[in-house]
Structures are given as C-alpha cells and as structure tokens.
C-alpha cells in the first residue's frame, strides 16, 4: 500500500434515550443544557466532572442506572472509544460489568478482531483459554496494533461474568489490499469476508471523511520544499480518496452485518466496542443497522473530551474521559481546552532529558497552538524533516517558558 493510504487507513483506525434504529441523530438536535460544564465554549468554567461521569444527550448528568435502563431496552449497544485512551476502556468495562451484574444476558462484539480469528475467540468462549493466556492465544499483537494493557479491564470483565466474545471486522490485510490495488484485486477467498450488501456512507459521514482526507493531504504536503513534488503528492493522495471512502463503507457495513448475525444466532442483545468514528452521530454502524435490521433498537454511547463542547447529536449517552496520549517521546499527555497537560514523564526518556515535568502544560510547539494531538505529530514530522529541535512553549507554575527537545531518529510524537 502506498504511504498515503497507510496514513489514511491509520486515521480511520484511530478515529469518539433508546430509540429505534434509524438514520443518524439529527444535526438539528437542540443544544445541550449543561452550559456550565468545563469545555462549553460560551460558559464559565467550573470544576471538571469526574472521569467516567455520564451525561444524557441534552447535557444533563445521567446515573449508571439511567444508562442501564436504556441499555436493557436495546438490541444493539454501541460504545465508542479512542483506542489509546485508558479511561474509555475502563468505562466500557464498567458498563459491561453493571449490565452483567443486573442479570442481563448479552454478547460482546469487538472491532479489534477480524472474522478469521473467531476460532481463537471460540476457544476463549469455551474457557479452554485462561485469562492469563488470552493475549498470547488470540495473538493480540498481530490482531490489534494497540497495547493489550489498555484493554485488560474489558477482557477481565468478560471473563469475570462469562460473556461470549465475537469478532466483527474483516481482515485488515484485505482492507489494505483494497486500498492498494482496488476491490477487483481480491481473490474469492478474500471476498468471502466482505459484507454481502455494502451500504454507502451518508452524505454527512462522507463530508467528515472528506475533511479527514483533506487534513492529511495538507499534513503530508505542508512545508514541502519542492512545490512540484508537493503537487504530485496531492494528486496521489486524491487518487486514494474513493478507496478510503469505500473501505469505510465496507468496514461499517461489515461490522453491522456481523453484529446482526451474532444477535440472530445467540438470541441476545450485543454490546459493540469500536472506534468512536464508527459510533458517533449514528453515521457508521448504526446507519447500516437501520437499513439491515430496521425493527431493532440501538443505543449510542460515546466519549466526551474536555477540549470540546458537548454536542447533543453525537450520542444518546456521553461519558466524560479526558483525551490522553502516551507519546513515544516519553510523556503522557491529556488534551484540554487550552493545551496539553503532561501527566507523567518516563525516566530517561527524551522528554525527561529535555527537562519536562508532570504538571507542565504545552500550549505551543513549533510556533503552533496545541489544540489537538495532531499538532504535536505535525510539529514532530516537520522537525524531523528539517533536522531541527522541537521547540515547546509551556506553562509551569503559572509562568510561560520554552523547552527544546531533539527528535529521536525515526521517531515522531505519535
């Protein structure tokens, strides 16, 4: 696969009341009423809610009992996540545990496993694989590109309550081949994993995918010294756009079809764990469920971050989890409305040697305001290309200062 689509594919992987399954939540939904919560752009800030706090779609606080009541009347319970945010997985495990302890019987389907790995998960479901053996027996490192400890709370909950686990995805290698060579390049063996009736994305989802695509075109061509080379790169990236859209449609439709098959076979509701981009607004999996299983009920549960105002249309339930990231440079960061706060600095790391401390807030890097983790990545790419240090502007003890850090060879901030 070309570099362009590898990046787009990675972004797709990383992308955050019960109602009848239906087209996505209205973009004209009323604004949230929780106007005094931290993160609401037009309101005074107060103390940030505790991690894992639940909110209704209108912004009012919800209890775990409220969430359970909605979940118990749903056929499909979709819980979104950002894959490298520990808090998201803790909340997922909390909901799964509470549902099980309430007496509800259900299964769990995970985006993290593709269909060819179901025999391994069947051994897990039979409990011939112990909890301790799980990462090795399911070949976690090959199955999913994120560290297993992030997902331990979820897997622990499944074992503790004897909940069966199912794969939702088609093989990642098949997706990569579609991106590289097109759908027509697939063998009959590879095609068997694809959804039977692919459903194209809604206009609203395509608009968001277009925005993602364009941002990464900009990222890959920004600051290019050779203008002609930059133009060639832009055309190359644009060439992959239709395939990027196609993969997203296949991905969401495939997971919806698998979830329906699992529910029909088990006669039980299913909890679906996937990236937030497949859940929020009801644009992804839920839209396909509305077409393929129109009489079913669907509940959307998505994370809400402190660096953004709560948007009512994203889900029926939102849970507060600050956006954190474990950077390869050696610090753990939490994204906030006015920068990224360093939560932890790893001993002897690049960040440690540069003099960063827990509690420092990064407000600028390479002259750019830090309003997303992508800014840190962009600054790292630029510094690596130019062979210069990364220059950070931080707030420490209420005072602004600069910190310079060399970029380790072959490594960025992602």
Buried (B, 14 or more C-beta within 10 A) or exposed (E): BEEBBBBBBEBBBBBBEBBEBBEBBEEEBEBBEBBEBBBBEEEEEEEBBEBBBBBBBBBEEBEBEBBBBBBBEBBBBBBBBBBBBBBBBBBBBBBBBBBBEEEBEBBBBBBBBBBBBBEBBBBBBEEEBEBEEBBEBBEBEEBBBBBBEBBBBBBBBBBBBEBBBBBBBBBBEBBBBBBBEEBEEBEEEBEEBBBEEBBBBBEBBBEBBEEBBBEBBEBBBEEBEEEEEBEEBBEBBEEBBEBBBBBBBBBBBBBBBBBBEBBEEBEBBBBBBBBBBBBBBBBBBBBBBBEBBEEBBBBBBBBBBBBBBBBBBBBBBBBBBBBBBBBBBBBBBBBBBBBBBBBEBBEEBBBBBBBBBEEBBBBBBBEEEBBBBBBBBBBBBBBBEEEEBBBBBBBBEEEEEEBEBBBBEEEBBB
